[in-house]
Amino acid sequence: MTKEHGDRTTPILVLGKVSEILNCFSIESPEPTLQHIARTTGLPASTCQRLVQNMVREGFLDRDGDRYRIGLRLVQWAAPGTLGLDVVRLVRPILQVLRDTTGESACLYIRDGAHRTVVAVAETHHVVMRPFLVGQVMPIHAGAPGKIFLAFDPGAREALLPTKLTRFTSATPGGWAQLDAQAVRARQQGYFAAFGERNSDVGSISSPVFRYDGQLAAVLGIGFPTQRVSPEDVPRLGPIVSEAALAASAALGYRAAAPTEEISE
C-alpha cells in the first residue's frame, strides 16, 4: 500500500487505519454507515471515505446503499483458517486416544501444495521416540500421510507433478508408477503404511479424515521408530488408525454412505 501524499502516512499507519475501520463491524453492528465508521474511528471524513472506497474496490467490504458490510473476499480468506482451527480442536481428543491405544505418536496433517504440515500432535510416552512437531513440513511423496493425500485429494497429484521426487532413502518412491500404485492401494484398504521412506528408521500408518461434504479435510496417523513397529504389526494397527480417522470424520460432520445391498434376480 503506497503512502498517502497528503499526510505522508506510512504503510504501517495505513494498515492501522484499515484495522480501525474493520473494527467497526461486529455482530451487534454488521452494516454501519460511512458516517458511523468515520465517527467511530475518528478519521477525517475524506480519509475515511477514500479508504472505505478502496476497501470496497479490493473486496474487503461490500456496499449496499449507504451501508457497508464485510466483503466476500475477507470471508473467503477467513474460512480456511477457521476450518483449520475447528479441525484441530475437534480431532485433538481423538489423537490422544489413538496415542494411548497404539502407544505411538499420533499426528494430524494438512496439505499445502506438494507438502504436508503437522497441525496437531499427541506424543508417545515411550522414551525411544521420533519427535513430530506442530508446524513440521514434509513432502507428500514420502511417508504414509502423503499416500493418503494422493489417494483422496485430487489436487495433491497435480501439485506434486512439477516437483522433483527427491530420494531420501532407498525406500523412497522414485517414480509415478510406484506412487500411483501406492495411492490405489491406500484407496482400497482405507489406510497406508510406509517404512523408512523419509527417514530410514521411521515408519508411519495413516488414514483419511473427511469433511461433512465428503471432501478430504486432513490426514490422521501414527509415526514410530521401526525398531518398535514392523510391517508385521500393520494388520493390527492399520484398522485402529482407520477407526480413529472415521471418528475424526464423524466429529467433522461426515457420515459415510451406508453399503447398498445387492439384489439378485
C-alpha positions as CSV (number, residue, x, y, z in Angstrom):
1,M,0.0,0.0,0.0
2,T,1.5,3.3,-1.0
3,K,2.0,6.4,1.1
4,E,-0.8,9.0,1.1
5,H,0.6,12.2,-0.3
6,G,-1.5,14.5,1.9
7,D,-0.4,13.4,5.3
8,R,2.7,11.2,4.4
9,T,1.1,8.2,6.1
10,T,3.4,5.2,6.2
11,P,2.2,1.8,5.1
12,I,2.0,0.6,8.8
13,L,-0.2,3.6,9.7
14,V,-2.5,2.9,6.7
15,L,-2.9,-0.7,7.9
16,G,-3.7,0.6,11.3
17,K,-6.5,2.7,9.8
18,V,-7.8,-0.2,7.8
19,S,-7.9,-2.2,11.1
20,E,-9.8,0.5,12.8
21,I,-12.3,0.5,10.0
22,L,-12.8,-3.3,10.2
23,N,-13.2,-3.0,14.0
24,C,-16.4,-1.0,13.3
25,F,-18.0,-4.2,12.1
26,S,-19.5,-6.5,14.7
27,I,-22.4,-8.9,15.3
28,E,-24.2,-6.1,17.0
29,S,-23.5,-3.6,14.1
30,P,-22.8,-5.7,11.0
31,E,-23.7,-2.9,8.4
32,P,-22.5,0.5,9.6
33,T,-22.8,3.7,7.5
34,L,-19.8,5.7,6.4
35,Q,-20.8,8.4,8.9
36,H,-20.8,5.8,11.7
37,I,-17.4,4.5,10.6
38,A,-15.9,8.0,10.5
39,R,-17.3,8.9,13.9
40,T,-16.2,5.6,15.5
41,T,-12.7,5.7,14.1
42,G,-12.2,9.4,14.5
43,L,-10.7,9.6,11.0
44,P,-11.1,12.7,8.9
45,A,-14.2,12.2,6.6
46,S,-12.2,12.5,3.4
47,T,-9.6,10.0,4.6
48,C,-12.3,7.6,5.8
49,Q,-14.2,7.8,2.6
50,R,-11.1,7.2,0.5
51,L,-10.0,4.2,2.5
52,V,-13.5,2.7,2.5
53,Q,-13.9,3.1,-1.2
54,N,-10.5,1.4,-1.8
55,M,-11.6,-1.5,0.5
56,V,-14.8,-1.9,-1.4
57,R,-12.8,-1.9,-4.7
58,E,-10.5,-4.7,-3.3
59,G,-13.4,-6.8,-2.0
60,F,-12.6,-6.2,1.7
61,L,-16.0,-4.5,2.1
62,D,-19.3,-4.6,0.2
63,R,-21.6,-1.7,-0.2
64,D,-25.4,-1.8,-0.1
65,G,-26.9,1.7,-0.4
66,D,-25.4,3.8,2.3
67,R,-24.3,0.9,4.4
68,Y,-21.3,-1.4,4.3
69,R,-20.6,-5.0,5.3
70,I,-17.6,-7.3,5.4
71,G,-16.7,-8.3,1.9
72,L,-16.8,-11.8,0.4
73,R,-13.1,-11.7,-0.2
74,L,-12.3,-11.4,3.5
75,V,-14.8,-14.1,4.3
76,Q,-13.1,-16.4,1.8
77,W,-9.7,-15.7,3.4
78,A,-11.0,-16.3,6.9
79,A,-12.8,-19.6,6.1
80,P,-9.7,-21.9,5.7
81,G,-8.2,-20.6,9.0
82,T,-11.5,-21.1,10.8
83,L,-11.9,-24.6,9.4
84,G,-8.3,-25.4,10.4
85,L,-8.9,-24.3,13.9
86,D,-12.1,-26.4,14.1
87,V,-10.4,-29.5,12.8
88,V,-7.6,-29.3,15.3
89,R,-9.9,-28.6,18.2
90,L,-12.3,-31.4,17.3
91,V,-9.7,-34.0,16.4
92,R,-7.1,-33.4,19.2
93,P,-9.0,-35.7,21.7
94,I,-9.1,-38.4,19.1
95,L,-5.4,-38.1,18.6
96,Q,-4.8,-38.6,22.3
97,V,-7.0,-41.7,22.3
98,L,-5.1,-43.1,19.3
99,R,-1.8,-42.4,21.0
100,D,-2.9,-44.2,24.2
101,T,-4.4,-47.1,22.2
102,T,-1.3,-47.7,20.0
103,G,1.4,-46.4,22.3
104,E,2.8,-44.3,19.3
105,S,2.8,-40.6,18.5
106,A,-0.4,-39.6,16.7
107,C,-0.4,-36.7,14.2
108,L,-2.8,-34.7,12.1
109,Y,-1.6,-33.3,8.8
110,I,-3.0,-30.8,6.2
111,R,-1.7,-30.4,2.7
112,D,-0.1,-27.2,1.4
113,G,0.8,-27.7,-2.3
114,A,3.3,-30.6,-2.6
115,H,4.0,-30.6,1.2
116,R,2.2,-31.8,4.3
117,T,2.3,-29.9,7.6
118,V,1.8,-31.3,11.1
119,V,-1.0,-29.3,12.7
120,A,-1.6,-31.3,15.9
121,V,0.4,-34.0,17.8
122,A,-0.2,-36.3,20.7
123,E,3.3,-37.5,21.5
124,T,4.1,-41.1,22.6
125,H,5.1,-41.7,26.2
126,H,7.9,-44.0,25.1
127,V,11.4,-42.9,25.9
128,V,12.6,-44.0,22.4
129,M,10.7,-41.8,20.0
130,R,10.9,-39.9,16.8
131,P,9.7,-36.3,17.6
132,F,6.9,-34.8,15.5
133,L,6.4,-31.1,15.9
134,V,3.5,-28.9,15.1
135,G,4.5,-26.8,12.0
136,Q,6.8,-29.5,10.7
137,V,6.7,-29.6,6.9
138,M,7.4,-32.7,4.9
139,P,7.0,-33.7,1.2
140,I,3.9,-35.7,0.3
141,H,5.6,-38.3,-1.9
142,A,7.5,-39.8,1.1
143,G,5.7,-41.4,4.1
144,A,2.2,-42.8,4.6
145,P,0.3,-39.5,5.1
146,G,1.3,-38.3,1.6
147,K,-0.1,-41.5,0.0
148,I,-3.5,-40.7,1.6
149,F,-3.4,-37.2,0.2
150,L,-2.6,-38.7,-3.2
151,A,-5.4,-41.2,-2.9
152,F,-8.2,-38.9,-1.7
153,D,-7.2,-35.4,-2.7
154,P,-7.3,-34.8,-6.5
155,G,-5.2,-31.6,-6.1
156,A,-2.3,-33.4,-4.4
157,R,-1.1,-35.2,-7.6
158,E,-1.4,-32.0,-9.6
159,A,0.6,-30.1,-7.1
160,L,3.3,-32.8,-6.9
161,L,3.7,-33.3,-10.7
162,P,6.0,-30.4,-11.4
163,T,8.3,-31.2,-8.4
164,K,11.3,-33.4,-8.2
165,L,10.7,-36.7,-6.4
166,T,13.7,-36.4,-4.0
167,R,15.0,-39.8,-2.9
168,F,15.6,-39.6,0.9
169,T,16.3,-43.3,1.4
170,S,16.4,-46.4,-0.8
171,A,12.7,-46.9,0.2
172,T,11.6,-43.5,-1.1
173,P,9.3,-43.9,-4.2
174,G,11.3,-42.9,-7.3
175,G,8.6,-42.5,-9.9
176,W,5.0,-42.0,-10.6
177,A,4.2,-45.7,-11.4
178,Q,5.1,-46.6,-7.9
179,L,3.3,-43.6,-6.3
180,D,0.1,-44.2,-8.3
181,A,0.1,-47.9,-7.3
182,Q,0.5,-46.9,-3.6
183,A,-2.4,-44.4,-4.0
184,V,-4.6,-47.1,-5.4
185,R,-3.7,-49.4,-2.5
186,A,-4.4,-46.6,0.0
187,R,-7.9,-46.1,-1.5
188,Q,-8.6,-49.8,-1.5
189,Q,-7.7,-50.5,2.1
190,G,-8.5,-47.1,3.7
191,Y,-5.1,-46.7,5.2
192,F,-1.5,-46.9,4.2
193,A,1.7,-48.0,6.0
194,A,5.2,-46.8,5.0
195,F,8.6,-47.8,6.4
196,G,11.8,-45.8,6.0
197,E,10.6,-43.6,3.1
198,R,11.7,-40.3,4.6
199,N,14.0,-41.5,7.4
200,S,15.4,-45.0,7.3
201,D,14.4,-45.6,11.0
202,V,10.9,-44.1,10.9
203,G,7.6,-45.6,9.8
204,S,4.0,-44.3,9.7
205,I,0.5,-45.5,9.2
206,S,-2.2,-43.0,8.1
207,S,-5.9,-42.8,7.1
208,P,-8.1,-40.1,5.6
209,V,-10.3,-37.6,7.6
210,F,-13.3,-36.3,5.7
211,R,-15.4,-33.2,6.0
212,Y,-19.1,-33.1,6.2
213,D,-19.3,-32.8,2.4
214,G,-17.2,-35.8,1.8
215,Q,-14.0,-33.9,0.8
216,L,-10.7,-34.7,2.4
217,A,-10.1,-32.4,5.4
218,A,-6.9,-33.8,6.8
219,V,-4.8,-37.0,7.2
220,L,-4.5,-38.7,10.6
221,G,-1.9,-41.2,11.5
222,I,0.8,-42.6,13.8
223,G,4.5,-42.3,13.5
224,F,7.1,-44.6,15.2
225,P,10.6,-45.9,15.2
226,T,10.9,-49.0,13.0
227,Q,12.8,-50.8,15.9
228,R,9.5,-50.9,17.7
229,V,6.9,-51.3,14.9
230,S,7.4,-53.6,11.9
231,P,5.4,-54.4,8.8
232,E,4.1,-57.5,10.7
233,D,2.2,-55.0,13.1
234,V,0.3,-53.3,10.2
235,P,-2.7,-55.7,10.1
236,R,-3.3,-54.9,13.8
237,L,-2.5,-51.2,13.8
238,G,-4.0,-50.2,10.4
239,P,-7.6,-50.8,11.3
240,I,-7.1,-48.9,14.6
241,V,-5.8,-45.9,12.7
242,S,-8.8,-46.2,10.3
243,E,-11.2,-46.3,13.2
244,A,-9.7,-43.2,14.7
245,A,-9.9,-41.4,11.3
246,L,-13.5,-42.4,11.0
247,A,-14.2,-41.0,14.5
248,A,-12.4,-37.8,13.4
249,S,-14.5,-37.6,10.2
250,A,-17.7,-38.1,12.3
251,A,-16.6,-35.2,14.6
252,L,-16.4,-33.0,11.5
253,G,-19.9,-34.0,10.4
254,Y,-19.1,-36.6,7.9
255,R,-21.5,-39.5,7.5
256,A,-20.3,-42.5,5.5
257,A,-22.8,-43.8,2.9
258,A,-24.5,-47.0,4.0
259,P,-23.5,-50.0,1.9
260,T,-26.0,-51.0,-0.7
261,E,-27.4,-54.5,-0.7
262,E,-27.1,-56.5,-3.9
263,I,-30.5,-57.7,-5.2
264,S,-30.4,-61.0,-7.1
265,E,-32.8,-61.5,-9.9
